[in-house]
Amino acid sequence: MAHITLTIDNQSVTVPEGTTILDAAATVGITIPAICYHPSLTPPAICRVCTVEVEGQRGLQPACVMPVKADMVVNTTSQRVQTGRRVILELLASTVDLGEAPHIQHYMADVQANPQRFAGGVKREFDVFEDNPFYIRDYSQCVMCWRCIQVCAEDVQHTFALTWGERGIHSHVATFFDEDMPDTTCVFCGNCVGVCPTGALKGLVEWQLERESS
């Protein structure tokens, strides 16, 4: 397999052809933040938190899907990148409860994002779905990263119990025809709970204990 040499944050990096910028950066200890990306799933490139600046490119590029090229020069922490990430995270914080998303909170601290910058907008509020004895669905904490849908579909489980519902501010992960989870094709494997980065999907017992202690 051919190898490609590029520069990331002033470091020379040599990786196999086809490697993404995100994976190439990881080989030299550079961590690029991401929300929708999961190493076991197909990168959906939705959140755009992983965007980086590539010399010669007009716009910021999603590191999770963009393959490296020979002599490419990448900056993962430029002012332009930091500003882009900051705005994305501030917009997320204005509409979604990120109280149980420590990784996202860490990203916000890194770019000095102000969670109150866009306060006053429409918050995503949903009733908690408690329709099975295994886990709950709280879409007020959902950042629509696609992970649960992917892991339930062809990436892992091939169950296809989850899909998208509604549009705009009301869009959320849903079941087909909004059926209760026991009436869907769900086999309660728990994979969706395992890949959720925000606490939108959580074990029922854990959720009940938290509710009792609050």
C-alpha positions in Angstrom: 0.0 0.0 0.0 1.3 3.5 -0.9 2.1 5.9 1.9 1.6 9.6 2.0 3.5 12.3 3.8 1.8 15.5 5.0 2.1 18.1 7.7 -0.3 18.4 10.6 0.3 21.2 13.1 3.9 21.6 11.9 4.6 17.9 12.3 5.5 15.6 9.5 3.2 12.6 9.3 3.4 9.5 7.0 0.4 7.3 6.8 -1.2 4.8 4.3 -3.1 6.3 1.4 -6.8 6.6 2.2 -6.2 7.5 5.9 -8.4 10.4 7.1 -7.0 13.5 8.6 -8.5 12.6 12.0 -6.7 9.2 12.0 -3.5 10.6 10.6 -3.4 13.2 13.4 -3.9 10.5 16.0 -0.8 8.7 14.9 1.3 11.6 16.2 -0.7 12.2 19.3 -2.9 15.0 18.0 -6.5 14.6 19.2 -9.1 16.3 17.0 -12.5 16.7 18.8 -15.5 15.1 17.4 -19.1 14.3 18.5 -20.7 12.3 15.7 -17.6 10.2 15.0 -17.2 6.8 16.5 -14.3 4.5 15.5 -16.6 1.5 15.1 -19.2 3.3 12.9 -19.3 4.9 9.5 -18.4 8.6 9.9 -21.6 10.6 9.2 -19.7 14.0 9.2 -22.7 15.7 10.8 -21.4 17.6 13.8 -18.6 19.5 12.1 -16.7 19.8 15.4 -13.8 18.0 13.8 -13.3 20.5 11.1 -9.7 21.6 10.4 -8.0 24.2 8.2 -6.3 22.7 5.1 -3.9 25.0 3.3 -5.3 25.9 -0.2 -8.9 24.9 0.7 -11.5 27.7 0.9 -13.6 26.2 3.7 -12.9 24.2 6.8 -12.8 20.5 6.1 -14.3 17.6 8.2 -11.3 15.6 9.5 -13.3 12.5 10.1 -14.0 11.8 6.4 -11.4 13.8 4.4 -8.6 11.6 3.2 -5.0 12.9 3.4 -3.1 13.9 0.3 0.6 14.2 -0.4 2.2 17.4 0.9 -1.1 18.5 2.5 -0.7 21.1 5.2 -3.3 20.9 8.0 -3.8 23.1 11.0 -6.1 21.7 13.7 -6.1 24.7 16.1 -5.9 27.8 14.0 -8.0 30.8 15.1 -10.5 30.1 12.3 -10.9 26.5 13.4 -11.3 27.5 17.1 -13.9 30.1 16.2 -15.9 27.6 14.1 -15.9 25.0 16.8 -16.8 27.6 19.4 -19.9 28.7 17.5 -21.0 25.1 16.8 -20.7 24.2 20.5 -22.4 27.4 21.7 -25.3 26.7 19.4 -25.6 23.1 20.7 -25.6 24.4 24.3 -28.4 26.8 23.5 -30.8 24.1 22.5 -29.7 20.8 24.1 -29.1 19.7 27.7 -25.4 18.9 27.7 -25.3 18.2 31.5 -24.4 14.6 30.9 -22.0 15.1 28.0 -18.5 15.4 29.7 -16.6 15.1 26.4 -18.6 18.0 24.9 -18.1 20.1 28.0 -14.4 19.4 27.7 -14.4 20.6 24.1 -16.3 23.7 25.1 -13.7 24.5 27.8 -10.9 24.0 25.3 -12.2 26.7 22.9 -13.6 28.9 25.7 -17.2 28.5 24.4 -19.8 30.5 26.3 -22.9 28.2 26.8 -25.0 31.3 27.5 -24.1 33.1 24.3 -27.2 32.1 22.4 -29.4 31.6 25.5 -33.0 32.5 25.1 -33.7 30.5 22.1 -35.9 27.4 21.7 -34.8 24.6 23.9 -35.3 21.0 22.7 -37.8 19.6 25.2 -39.3 16.1 25.0 -41.1 13.8 27.4 -38.8 10.9 28.5 -39.7 7.7 26.8 -39.9 5.0 29.4 -41.5 2.3 27.3 -39.4 -0.7 28.1 -37.7 -2.3 31.1 -34.1 -1.7 29.8 -33.4 1.9 28.9 -35.0 5.3 28.5 -34.9 7.8 25.7 -34.5 11.5 26.6 -34.3 13.5 23.4 -33.8 16.8 25.2 -30.2 15.6 25.6 -29.9 14.4 22.0 -27.5 16.2 19.7 -28.6 14.1 16.7 -25.2 12.6 16.1 -26.6 9.6 14.2 -24.6 7.1 16.2 -27.6 5.2 17.7 -29.3 4.9 14.3 -26.0 3.7 12.6 -25.3 1.1 15.3 -28.9 -0.2 15.1 -28.7 -0.4 11.3 -26.1 -1.9 8.9 -23.0 -0.8 10.8 -23.5 -3.3 13.6 -26.9 -4.8 14.6 -28.9 -4.8 11.3 -32.1 -4.4 13.4 -33.3 -1.0 12.0 -35.5 -0.1 14.9 -34.5 3.6 14.9 -34.9 6.4 12.3 -35.4 10.2 12.2 -38.6 11.8 13.2 -40.1 15.3 12.3 -38.1 18.3 11.1 -36.3 21.4 12.3 -36.2 22.1 16.0 -38.6 19.2 16.5 -36.4 16.6 14.7 -35.3 13.7 16.8 -34.4 10.1 16.8 -37.6 8.0 16.7 -39.0 4.6 16.0 -40.8 3.8 12.8 -44.4 5.0 13.1 -43.5 6.2 16.6 -44.2 2.7 18.0 -43.2 1.9 21.6 -39.8 0.2 21.6 -41.2 -3.3 22.5 -43.4 -3.1 19.3 -40.4 -2.4 17.0 -37.7 -4.7 15.7 -35.5 -3.7 18.7 -33.8 -6.7 20.3 -32.6 -4.7 23.3 -28.9 -5.4 22.6 -27.9 -2.1 24.3 -25.5 -1.0 21.5 -27.4 2.3 21.0 -27.0 3.1 24.7 -23.3 2.3 24.5 -22.5 4.7 21.7 -24.7 7.6 22.9 -22.3 10.5 23.8 -24.8 12.7 25.8 -27.0 10.6 28.1 -30.0 10.8 25.7 -30.1 7.0 25.9 -29.6 5.5 29.4 -30.1 2.4 31.3 -33.5 2.5 33.1 -32.1 1.5 36.5 -29.4 4.1 36.3 -32.0 6.8 35.3 -34.3 5.8 38.1 -31.5 6.0 40.7 -30.5 9.5 39.5 -34.1 10.7 39.6 -34.5 9.4 43.2 -31.3 11.1 44.3 -32.0 14.4 42.8 
